[in-house]
Amino acid sequence: MSAELAGRAALVTGGGRGIGAAIALRLAREGADVAVTYVRAPQRAAEIVRGIEAAGRRGLAIAADASDPAAATGAVDRAAAEFGRLDILVNNAGIAPYGPLEDVTAEELDLTLALHVRAAFVAAQAAARHLGPGGRIVNIGSSLAERVPYPGWTLYAMSKSALTGLTRGLARDLGPRGITANVVQPGSTDTEMNPADSPDAEFERGFTALGRYGRAEEIAAMVAHLAGPGGDYVTGAAIAVDGGYAA
């Protein structure tokens, strides 16, 4: 790996597993110090930190429930304090509510919006106090924000779609300071949350142009590109990494 992110510091929310873990490790291999947040499984977050340190970078695991605004803001401030700076924020923490529209409860609605929308907003707001020129905000959305080909995903699609508006607003607000904001829209990705060998996997693969699930490392590669020099002139963009799911 190159050292395009040498001397930079990042925070990846929900970085203890899946796509978030792949992003954290990729940023470290590119030279960044990386903090990750987690809610459960501290041992898994600790494993990611060991991976970051094995790449020769500083790692930090922060217990923080992103659905709590104070915790989301606190995680940003702690990462900046521990590393002495913050250059990259990746809003990745999320859940995957699925089911009939009529079965969605008020509690499920509130939690999903708190985690996917409010958390990303308050973390970006907090990060804006630390980011300097060349700073990056990358939100992790979903291909379901672009195309919903089957029922059961209304709540999830709505919450992820909100990240597009957030990202465009951030791009305008922070652009004069040389800070970029983008949203990456992953398609079906082989993770613990949505394994490529699940009963529904073949069905999902049928919606992609490439006929396969993505790998978390492929999402991480796009995030690393946006976080590095290749992302200097990219802002306010929604970038699909979905194997042609939305094509």
N, C-alpha and C positions, 0 to 999 in steps of 0.2 A: 504493500500500500504506500501511497505517497504521504506527504505530511502537509497537505494543503490546509489543514485546520490547526496546525501547530500554534500554540500560544492562545488558543481560543477555548472557551468554556461553554458547556451546553447543559441544558436540563431537558430530560425526556420524561413526560408524565406517563405513568403506566408502563415503565420501562423494565419491569421485572419479568416479563414473559412476552411471547409472541412477537408481533411486529415491533413493539416498543423495545424489546430486548435486542432484536436484530439492529434496530436503528442505533441504540446506545453503543453496541459493540463496533458497528461500522464507523461511527463518528470518532470513537477512540482510536481505531486503526488508522484513521485519517489524521490523527494528531491532537484531538480535542480532549480536555478533561471533561468528564461526563457525570452528572448526577441523575439518578432515576428515582421516581416515586413508586410506592407500592402501597396496597391496602392490606393484603393478606400474604402469606408465604414469605416471611422475611428471609428464610434460607435461600429461596430462589433469587431474591434481589441481591443477596450477598454473593451468590454465584456470578451474577452479572458484574458486580463490582470487581470480583477477582479477575474476570475476563478483561475488564477495562484496565486493571492494573497490570495484567500480563502483557498488554499492548504498550506498557510503559507510560501510561497516563494516570492521573489521579481519578479515583472513582468515589462516589458517595451514594448511599441509599437513604432515602428520606421516607418515613412512614407518613403518608398524607392522603386523605380521602378527598379527591378533587371535587366531589360534590359539595364540600364544605368550603365556602368562599374564603374563610380565614385560613384554612389549611392550604388551599391552592395558592394564595398570595404568600403565605409563610414559606412554602416550598421554594418559590422563586427567590425570595429574599435570602433564604438560608443558602441556596446554591451560590448566589452571588457573593455572599459573605465568606463562604468556605473557600471559594476559588479566587476571590479578590476581583472578580469581574463576571459578567454574563454576556455572551455573544449570540447564543442560539437557544431558542425555545421551541420545543416540539410538543405540541398539544396532542397527545396520543391516547390518553386514558379513555376507556369507553366500555360500554356493555352492548349486548345485541338483543334487545327486546323483540320478540316475535310472537305473533298470534292474531286471532281474529280481532278486527277493529272493536267489536262490541264488548270484548273481554278486557280491553285496556282499562286499568284502574287509574284513579286520580293520583294515587301514590306512585304508580309506575310512570305515569306521564311526568310528574314533578321530578322524579329521580333522573329520568333520561335527559330531560332538558337541563337539569342542574349539572349533570356530568358532561354532556356533550356541548352545551351552549354556554351556560353561565361560567363554568370552570374555564373554558377556553378564553372567554372575554376577560375575566378577572386576572388570569395568569398573564395574558398579553398586556393588560393594563399595568400590572406590577412589573413585568419585564421591561416595559417601555421606560421605566425610571432608571434602568441599568444599562440598556443597550446603547451602544455608540454607533457611529458611522460604520457601515458594513454589518450591522446586526441583522439577524434573521429570525423570523417567526414562520414555522411550518406547522400547519394544522393537518391532522389526519382525518380525512372525510371518508367517503365510501362511494363506490360506483352506483349504489342505490340512490344517491343524490342526483344522479343523471338519468337513470332508467330503473323503473320498478316493474319487472315483467311478470310478477306473480304476487298473489295477495299475502297479507300477514305482516307486511313491513312498513305500514303507514307511519307509525310513531318513529321508528328508526330513521326512515328516509327523511321525514320532516326535520328531525334533530340534526342530521348530517347536512341537509341542505342549508341550514342556517349558517354553517361554517363558510359557505361561499360568500354570503353577504358580509359576514364578519371580516373575512380575509380582504375583500375589496375595500371595505372601510379602513382597515388597518393600513393597507397599501397607500391610501390617500393621506391618512393622518400622519404616517411615519415616513413616507417617501421623502419629504423635504429634509429629513435628518439622515438620509442615506440608509434607511432600514427597510428591508423588503419583507413582504408577507405573502405566502402562497398556501394553497391547499392541495394536498395529494389525495387522489381518489383511488384507493385500492379496490380491486375486484376480489373474487373469491381467493383467499390466501390460505395456504396450508398452515394452520396454527392449532393450538389446543382448543380454541373456541370454535373453529370451523375446519376440522381435519379433512384432508383430501380422501380419506377412506371412510368417511361417514356414509350413512344410508342415502343421504341426499346429494352426495358429491357428484355422481354421474349426471344427475339432473342439472346441477349448477354448471358443470363443465360444458353442457350443451348450449349454454348461452354465450360462451366465449368464442371469439374467432380462432383462437389458438387451440381450443379444445383441451385445456388443462388448467389446473389451479396455479396460482402464482406462488412464489416462495417469499418468505418474509424478507430474505436478503435482497430480493429485487425491489421491494418497496424501500428498503433502507438505502439502496444505491441511489434512488431518485432523491431522497431526502438529503443524502450527503452531497449530491451534485448541487442542489439548491443552497445548501449551507456553505458551499465553497465558492471559489472564484467563478465557476460556471454559472452561478446564480446571480451574478452581479446586476444583470439587466433584466431579471425576471421578477415581476411583482404583480400582485393582484390576480394571479393565474390559478386556474383549477386544472390540475394535470392528472390525467387518467393513467394509472398503472394497473390495467385490468384485463389484459389479454384480448382486448377488443370487445369486452362485455357491452360497452355503450356505443359500439360502432353502428 
